[in-house]
């Protein structure tokens, strides 16, 4: 099992969700996040005073998937989240040792 | 008594009283979330302290028969002595006049608080308010607003100098702006000023406050005619014209400078225009008011940068908006006072552009300069004395924690758990 974490632009989140749903992914955890990468934030102006705001709003989504589905999920997310402009986000994958479904006590693949 | 005049002045008093909570929202939105309650409370406490002091003695200092050659009123009306519901000031009951003038005093001292956002002890502010009202506001109101009558002699600017200040460009705007500068200098800069971003935490609140101020300002300016009459109509139309033109003026500067117009700029420009038209709304034409507004909006948009160049932390730009806007409006009278308005007003000279020469401009300069220097000097001394007595500033640690929590035992917002009902 793998944990796929993606940080995407907020306005692409709905497309990512729909694309993942179409691949049969049952659920995920979504968090409003903020951060920056190569775009280094943005500038805001208040009464003529400029502020560099280093953190920009992002959506962070996490989904645990079966090993066999990792490539498909990563490709789906990157495809749906891509605008081609700076700040599109990142997707990364890390291994997961075990999963338990709280309601039933099922474990690992059965719990996904 | 004239019922129409009285009805309008009752309404005007209510309108101007609303400016204090309007100012609280205007200023409250500009500070960080951890300071908003303290910022708003500085206006609200003025709504409690000033009326008490005003009724007890300050009204008398401002409007009783002069005792010192035009400098300050006497103590004949201490405790509103000698005033009954039947007593008249012009065509309105004196009680209405007392309250109308009171509302000006509340707003003026509340304006000063914008210079010391985030960092002044609340008890020090509560002490500053009545002292400043007594030493600065009441005498200056006497100079400018107390006209000679059959019963009482008034102040030197209104009667001897003959400078025009219809609704308080000197008394309200220049005195609050100059005092804000003095207080900011004595209190010192906020921790992290210029280093940390101190962005306004709620711009909708700033816009709400600016809107309430415009609404109240109708009473402020058109009420200063002290009657439902032609002069009130001139002040009304000029107040609307200048506010609109100034919003556009400020936004135009922003578009030229940054390529975009901001909501904060729109609210600030509006207020700058209202500040500038306050002294001039009874002496310029509506076309003149458009010029006053546009010039004030443009100049104030630049003036707020002074603090970064000169290094004083006037947190919410009381100097850049009220002192500079007040000077613009007070001095432009010397150029733009129209023949028709002067005729309606019944005194003063037309401005330079209307063939009146430099006479009126000279008087405007003297009035503005004296009020500026007097208010700055007195406030500097008052602030220094309070600082020595009880200290003006909260601890640095408390300032970083947030003044709301340490001075009021409250915080404005409960963000955690507001949507989930969970951990918060």
Interface residues (C-beta under 8 A of the other chain):
Chain A: X44 X45 X46 X47 X48 X49 X51 X52 X53
Chain B: X197 X199 X200 X254 X257 X258 X260 X262 X264 X265 X268 X301 X304 X305 X308 X317
